[in-house]
Amino acid sequence: MAPPSHLGTALITGASSGIGALYADRLARQGYDLILVARNRERLNALASDLSTRTGRAVEVLPADLNDRAALAQVEKPLHQDASITLLVNNAGIGTHTPLLQSDVEQMTRMVELNVTAPMRLAYAAVPGFVARGRGAIINIASIVAVSPETLNGVYGGSKAFVLAFSQSLQHELADTAVRVQAVLPGATATDFWATGGLPVEHLDPGIVMRAEDMVDAALLGFARGEKVTIPSLHAGEKWDAYDAARQAMAGHLSSNTVAPRYAAGHGVSAACPSA
């Protein structure tokens, strides 16, 4: 069998394990060379050696803690300079199920920096070159909590809502270019994400937990089909279609120079009076 055609280079963050490592495997087999980004150099080197041996693709490792602004800048550099890069997979992220009142604000700040600031800066580094070359794509790994923020910690939900909104905005801005943007919203997935966040996956209802391999394969099929938003665990896909259609239908009615009649004095209930 002939090897797959060369599709350029994919830069993948959070690539040393879990979803990121699976993206690396699948994309290498599809025909991408790889730049793998994660904190753990040892894991990256082992993965790179294995992938290169099995697929024959060039695999570069770029150890970096994306919470460190200087390290993040080193990851931005190839996105600015390397014209072979055709795909950015923003996968690195952390989360927690712990409620706000039991959470440490410094940890929440680090979560925002990793889940929001890092993918935003990497997209800013990649998109101008993609547009100029007329080729390129971004896959942003968000979460179902982007549209269901009550499910887990609100900072985590808010950070993933940013990823979804940012992706949708990029899709709109880049609609007349050859650059594609996909947002992936996994549900509960069997990775070490849960243990890192303080809730081992074994404590979850197995009926809601998807194998990571199945999630990645479904997401890549959605990408191949040109989906803008992919929710692998949502069986009733028409529910997302209706949700998004309602959102877009409302968009033209959200700003007005007059107050909505329901807020006019005397409408419905009497105006509240301040306490004496």
C-alpha positions, 0 to 999 in steps of 0.5 A: 500500500502506498504511504498517505500523501504529505499533508504538511505539519501538525502542531499539537499541544498537550500531546504527550498522553490522552487525547493529544497523543491520539491526535498525534497517532491519527494525524501521522497515519493520515500523512502529517509530520508532527510537532509535539508540545507538552511539558514532559520531555521524556514522554514526548521523546518516547511518543515521537520515537514510536510514531516516527518508527511506525509511520515514517513521518518526521516528528519533532518535540517541543517541551514547553509549559504553556503556563509559562509565557516565555515557553509559550512564546517558543511555541508561537515561534514556529507557527510564525515562521514554519510555512510547512505547518498546516494544522494547529491542534489546541488540545492542552488544558486542565479542568476540575469538578471542584465548586468555586467555594472550594477552589483555589483562585491561583489554580483557577487563574492558571486554568484560565491562562492555559485554557484561554490565553494559550490557545488564543495566542497560538491561533494568533500566531498561526492564522496570518500565515495560514491566510497568506498561504491559502492553506491551514486549519485549527482544531480547538478542543473545547468541552460540552461544558461550553454549553452546559456550564452548570455541569462542572466547575464554573471557571472551567466551563467559562474557559471552554465557553471562550474556546467555543466562542473564539472558534465561532468568531474565527469561523465567521472572520475567516469565512472568505479564506481557505482557513478552517476552524473546528471546535470539538466538544467532548463529553466525559472521556476516559483519560487522566484528565479526571484524575488530574482534576481530582475525580478519577474516571472510575468514579463516574457513571460508565454510561457517560464515559467515552473511550478516548480513541472513539472520541478522537476518531469521531472528531476527525471524521467531523473535521473531514466532513467540514463540521464547524462544531463536533460533539461526538457524544451527542446522538441527537445532532439535530438538537445542536443544529436547533440550538445554533440556529436559535442563537443565530436567529436571536443575534440580529435582535440583541441590540436596540436603542430602545428598552424591551417593553417587558422592562418598561415601568408598569409592565407586569410588576410594580417597580421596586422601591428602595428600602427605607 
